Amino acid sequence: MAKTKTELLQEIVAAYRAAGQTWPATARAIGGWAIQEGYWKAPIKNQIDQCAEEIAAAMRVEFFTDPQGREVRKKHPYRELVELPDGKHVQQFLWIDMEDPNLKHEEAELALQYGRKLIIGDCKQLKTSVDSYNDNNKHGKYVEVSFDFNEDMAESEQPTVYPGL
């Protein structure tokens, strides 16, 4: 009978200990040893997924200064539904670059509207948390949260540095 993944990992721990490595040990120390000794290798899918997550995180924090002097997020994702040859549909995220001279208006609109949907999702979750707290807290007090961001946006557009002061 074939061993389970868990059994194979347990054997790695046993091999680590049999090799006279430091014990007690952290799982990280055992993992480092297992990789170094060739007992374990990340499946290529996991490596690609991890690399993609790190690349996406880096793209999210890249900015440029536009001609009006604003710091603008350079890259934005949008969601696209793709049909596979077997008829199934999968969701994928495509990234745009706001400085790309070949950026299509439709792609920019999809990406910027997707960003708005993410914000709405966060607001909906916050409202659920506020409502739950207000309905169930034992202090009998309420938390009021405004979801009208017009004043916040106006304030954020005000200068923070004043010449001559």
trRosetta pair geometry for C-beta under 8 A, 3 or more apart (Angstrom, degrees):
i j d omega theta_ij theta_ji phi_ij phi_ji
3 7 4.2 -122 -172 87 102 130
3 8 5.4 122 117 -53 126 83
3 11 7.7 4 178 -18 160 134
4 7 4.7 101 53 4 76 100
4 8 7.2 -139 96 -3 43 85
5 8 5.7 -55 -152 36 34 112
5 9 6.4 32 151 -17 66 106
6 9 5.8 -56 -149 38 32 110
6 10 6.3 34 152 -20 65 106
7 10 5.5 -52 -147 36 33 114
7 11 6.5 38 151 -22 64 102
8 11 5.5 -51 -152 32 34 114
8 12 6.9 40 147 -23 63 98
9 12 5.4 -44 -154 26 39 116
9 13 6.9 42 148 -18 64 98
9 40 7.9 48 -108 -92 75 133
10 13 5.6 -47 -155 31 39 114
10 14 6.6 40 146 -18 65 103
11 14 5.4 -50 -148 37 38 114
11 15 6.3 40 151 -20 68 102
12 15 5.6 -52 -147 36 33 111
12 16 6.3 41 150 -25 64 103
12 30 6.9 110 129 165 103 108
12 34 4.8 22 -171 -112 129 129
12 39 5.0 133 -121 145 103 139
12 40 6.2 16 -110 -43 152 116
13 16 5.5 -49 -150 31 32 117
13 17 6.6 27 153 -14 64 105
13 30 6.0 -1 -106 -157 72 148
14 17 5.9 -57 -151 39 32 108
14 18 6.1 31 152 -20 67 110
15 18 5.5 -54 -140 40 32 112
15 19 6.2 35 156 -24 65 106
15 34 7.9 99 77 -106 118 85
15 37 7.8 -166 131 109 126 153
15 39 6.3 170 78 -102 150 150
16 19 6.0 -59 -153 33 25 110
16 21 5.0 -55 177 38 79 138
16 25 7.1 -109 145 53 135 160
16 30 5.0 -36 -96 -134 170 91
16 33 5.5 101 -121 94 105 142
16 34 6.9 -54 -69 -63 112 86
17 20 7.9 59 172 -61 36 19
17 21 6.8 -87 -92 48 29 88
17 23 5.7 43 -118 -67 90 145
19 33 7.6 177 71 173 147 134
19 37 7.7 -102 -83 -95 167 159
21 25 6.5 19 124 -71 108 152
21 29 7.5 166 161 144 127 110
21 30 7.7 133 106 -103 151 67
21 33 5.9 -4 -109 -113 159 165
22 25 5.4 121 97 -86 82 101
22 29 6.9 -56 67 158 111 152
25 29 4.6 -116 -175 77 105 130
25 30 5.5 115 117 -50 129 91
26 29 4.6 101 56 1 82 98
26 30 7.1 -149 95 -1 47 83
27 30 5.6 -54 -149 40 36 111
27 31 6.0 41 150 -24 67 107
28 31 5.6 -52 -144 36 30 114
28 32 6.4 33 155 -20 63 104
29 32 5.8 -51 -148 34 30 111
29 33 6.5 28 154 -15 63 107
30 33 5.8 -58 -151 40 31 111
30 34 6.1 33 152 -23 67 108
31 34 5.6 -53 -143 35 31 112
31 35 6.4 27 159 -16 65 105
31 40 7.2 -71 -148 70 66 147
32 35 6.0 -57 -149 37 28 107
32 36 6.2 26 155 -17 64 111
33 36 5.7 -59 -145 40 30 111
33 37 6.0 14 162 -7 67 115
34 37 6.2 -64 -141 47 24 101
34 39 4.2 -83 -159 69 79 115
34 40 4.2 28 140 14 116 115
35 38 7.8 42 179 -67 28 24
35 39 7.6 -76 -57 52 23 74
35 40 5.6 -59 -76 75 60 89
35 41 7.0 108 -131 -91 77 52
38 41 7.5 -7 -151 -48 54 103
42 46 4.6 -114 179 83 104 124
42 47 5.2 124 108 -55 123 89
42 50 7.8 -23 170 2 156 138
43 46 4.9 94 62 4 80 102
43 47 7.3 -150 96 -5 43 86
44 47 5.4 -54 -150 37 39 114
44 48 6.2 38 153 -19 70 104
45 48 5.8 -55 -147 38 30 109
45 49 6.2 31 154 -19 65 107
46 49 5.6 -52 -143 38 31 112
46 50 6.2 30 157 -18 65 106
47 50 5.9 -55 -146 38 28 109
47 51 6.2 27 155 -17 64 109
48 51 5.8 -56 -145 39 29 110
48 52 6.1 31 155 -21 65 108
49 52 5.7 -56 -145 36 28 111
49 53 6.4 30 155 -20 63 105
50 53 5.8 -53 -150 34 31 112
50 54 6.5 27 154 -15 64 107
51 54 5.8 -59 -151 39 31 109
51 55 6.2 32 152 -20 67 107
52 55 5.6 -53 -145 37 32 112
52 56 6.2 34 155 -20 65 105
53 56 5.8 -53 -146 36 29 111
53 57 6.4 31 154 -20 63 106
54 57 5.7 -51 -147 35 32 113
54 58 6.5 32 153 -18 63 105
55 58 5.7 -56 -151 37 32 111
55 59 6.4 31 152 -20 66 105
56 59 5.7 -54 -146 36 32 111
56 60 6.5 39 153 -27 64 103
56 77 7.3 6 -143 -54 106 137
56 93 7.8 47 -116 97 130 140
56 95 7.8 -159 -117 -72 76 132
57 60 5.8 -50 -152 26 31 115
57 61 7.1 6 159 -2 61 108
58 61 6.5 -74 -155 44 31 96
58 62 6.8 42 151 -41 66 104
59 62 5.8 -48 -150 11 37 118
59 74 7.7 -115 -168 83 69 95
59 75 4.1 -68 -179 85 100 146
59 77 7.9 92 107 -49 134 93
59 95 5.9 -36 170 -145 160 150
60 73 7.4 -25 -169 -155 48 122
60 75 7.3 -87 -74 80 29 98
62 73 7.3 87 77 -162 57 62
62 74 4.4 -58 113 42 97 126
62 75 5.7 43 59 9 117 104
63 71 5.0 13 173 -178 138 91
63 72 6.3 147 -157 72 81 36
63 73 5.9 -54 -100 -100 77 38
63 74 5.8 -174 -115 -23 17 93
64 71 7.7 163 82 -149 25 53
64 72 5.8 -28 65 62 73 90
64 74 5.0 86 -9 -85 101 104
64 98 7.3 -159 40 76 122 113
64 99 5.9 34 28 -51 169 131
65 69 6.2 -15 -174 -144 107 35
65 70 6.9 154 -152 73 59 33
65 71 6.0 -33 -95 -92 69 56
65 72 7.4 132 -117 14 18 85
66 69 7.1 -46 71 23 68 18
66 70 4.9 -2 36 55 110 88
66 72 5.1 56 -36 -11 108 133
72 98 6.1 -107 134 98 124 161
73 76 6.4 90 114 -66 116 90
73 98 7.3 111 96 -13 57 140
74 97 6.2 -7 161 -150 87 74
74 98 5.5 -134 -153 31 41 102
74 99 6.3 -28 -146 -4 94 106
75 95 5.3 11 -177 -179 110 114
75 96 6.7 168 -149 81 62 45
75 97 5.5 -26 -95 -98 81 62
75 98 7.2 -133 -72 -6 31 83
76 95 7.0 156 80 -151 30 67
76 96 5.5 -15 61 55 82 94
76 98 7.0 66 -1 -52 105 97
76 108 7.9 77 60 -138 134 56
76 111 3.8 105 113 168 117 125
76 112 6.6 21 154 -67 165 56
76 114 7.5 145 162 64 105 111
76 115 6.2 -58 -152 -49 121 122
77 93 4.4 4 -172 179 128 113
77 94 6.7 143 -152 74 71 34
77 95 5.1 -42 -92 -92 70 69
77 96 7.8 162 -99 12 22 73
77 111 6.4 163 94 -132 18 94
77 114 6.6 -93 101 106 69 148
78 93 7.0 158 74 -152 27 68
78 94 5.9 -22 60 62 80 85
78 96 7.0 29 -3 -12 106 110
78 107 6.7 -162 20 -164 146 65
78 110 3.9 65 -155 126 156 102
78 111 4.1 -96 -50 -80 105 61
78 113 7.8 49 -123 58 111 82
78 114 4.6 175 -122 -13 67 146
79 91 5.9 -16 -165 -168 104 106
79 92 7.5 148 -153 79 56 35
79 93 5.8 -36 -96 -98 58 72
79 110 7.9 -139 44 169 54 107
79 114 5.8 151 3 -121 88 133
80 91 7.4 146 76 -156 40 57
80 92 5.5 -26 65 67 90 83
80 93 7.5 150 18 -102 79 23
80 94 5.6 26 -2 -4 127 113
80 110 7.9 32 -71 169 86 150
81 89 5.3 7 -179 -178 102 119
81 90 7.5 162 -153 81 58 30
81 91 5.8 -33 -99 -98 66 65
82 89 6.8 153 76 -154 37 67
82 90 5.6 -24 62 64 91 80
82 91 7.8 149 17 -105 79 16
82 92 5.7 10 -1 8 123 117
83 87 6.8 -23 -170 -145 103 30
83 88 7.4 155 -153 85 59 33
83 89 5.4 -38 -96 -96 61 76
84 87 7.0 -34 74 36 76 21
84 88 4.8 -2 40 64 119 82
84 89 7.2 -164 3 -89 82 23
84 90 6.1 58 -41 -4 110 107
94 107 7.6 -80 108 -145 124 109
96 100 6.9 -120 -176 25 75 132
96 103 5.8 82 -171 -131 113 110
96 107 5.0 144 -87 143 136 114
96 108 6.2 -158 139 -85 164 57
96 111 5.0 -105 24 -43 126 156
97 100 4.0 98 76 -33 100 107
97 103 6.7 -135 72 -73 62 117
98 103 6.9 17 -134 -71 26 169
98 108 7.3 88 -114 -119 71 108
100 103 4.3 114 77 -46 98 93
103 107 6.1 -125 -168 73 76 121
103 108 5.7 69 157 -54 118 107
104 107 4.5 89 64 4 90 104
104 108 7.1 -161 92 -5 47 84
105 108 5.7 -58 -150 38 34 111
105 109 6.1 34 154 -20 68 107
106 109 5.7 -54 -146 37 29 112
106 110 6.4 32 154 -20 63 105
107 110 5.7 -51 -147 35 31 112
107 111 6.3 28 155 -17 65 108
108 111 5.9 -59 -147 39 29 109
108 112 6.1 20 160 -12 67 111
109 112 6.1 -59 -139 42 27 104
109 113 6.0 23 162 -14 64 112
110 113 6.1 -61 -143 42 24 107
110 114 6.2 29 155 -24 62 108
111 114 5.6 -53 -148 32 28 114
111 115 6.7 32 152 -20 62 101
112 115 5.6 -45 -152 30 36 115
112 116 6.8 40 148 -19 62 101
113 116 5.4 -48 -152 33 39 116
113 117 6.6 44 148 -22 66 99
114 117 5.5 -49 -151 32 36 114
114 118 6.8 41 149 -22 64 99
115 118 5.7 -50 -155 29 35 114
115 119 6.8 34 149 -17 64 102
116 119 5.7 -55 -154 35 36 112
116 120 6.4 37 149 -20 67 104
117 120 5.5 -51 -147 36 35 114
117 121 6.4 40 152 -23 65 102
118 121 5.6 -53 -153 33 32 114
118 122 6.7 32 150 -17 64 103
119 122 5.7 -53 -152 35 35 111
119 123 6.4 35 150 -19 66 105
120 123 5.5 -54 -147 37 33 112
120 124 6.2 37 153 -23 66 104
121 124 5.7 -50 -146 33 31 112
121 125 6.5 28 155 -15 63 105
122 125 5.8 -56 -150 38 31 109
122 126 6.3 32 152 -19 66 107
123 126 5.6 -55 -146 38 32 112
123 127 6.2 35 154 -21 66 105
123 147 5.5 91 -165 -136 125 117
124 127 5.7 -53 -149 35 30 112
124 128 6.6 33 151 -20 63 103
125 128 5.6 -50 -151 33 34 114
125 129 6.5 34 151 -17 65 104
126 129 5.6 -55 -151 37 34 112
126 130 6.2 34 152 -19 68 105
126 145 6.7 -119 144 134 113 162
127 130 5.6 -51 -143 38 33 112
127 131 6.1 33 156 -19 66 107
127 145 7.3 -146 -96 80 62 126
127 147 6.9 -10 -73 -63 115 137
128 131 5.8 -55 -144 39 27 110
128 132 6.2 28 156 -19 63 109
129 132 5.8 -56 -146 37 28 111
129 133 6.3 28 156 -18 64 106
130 133 5.8 -56 -149 37 29 110
130 134 6.1 24 156 -16 65 111
130 143 5.6 -121 -143 88 91 110
130 145 5.1 -112 -97 16 156 127
131 134 5.8 -58 -143 41 28 109
131 135 6.1 21 159 -14 65 112
132 135 5.9 -61 -143 42 26 106
132 136 5.9 -18 170 16 64 121
133 136 6.6 -87 -138 54 19 86
133 137 5.3 26 178 -44 69 112
133 143 6.0 10 99 20 133 123
134 137 6.8 -23 -105 9 19 108
134 142 4.8 38 -130 -131 106 84
134 143 6.2 -125 -69 36 95 74
137 140 7.3 -131 98 -25 89 22
137 141 6.7 -54 99 55 136 69
146 149 8.0 159 119 -65 95 48
148 151 7.3 57 118 8 94 91
149 152 4.7 -58 -162 47 72 118
149 153 5.5 76 137 -28 90 100
150 153 5.9 -57 -147 36 28 109
150 154 6.4 27 156 -18 64 107
151 154 5.7 -54 -146 37 32 111
151 155 6.2 32 155 -18 66 107
152 155 5.8 -57 -148 38 28 110
152 156 6.3 28 154 -21 64 108
153 156 5.7 -54 -145 35 30 111
153 157 6.6 27 156 -19 62 107
154 157 6.0 -63 -156 34 30 109
154 158 7.4 44 147 -37 61 95
155 158 5.8 -40 -163 5 41 117
159 162 6.3 115 112 -77 126 67
162 165 4.6 43 89 2 105 130
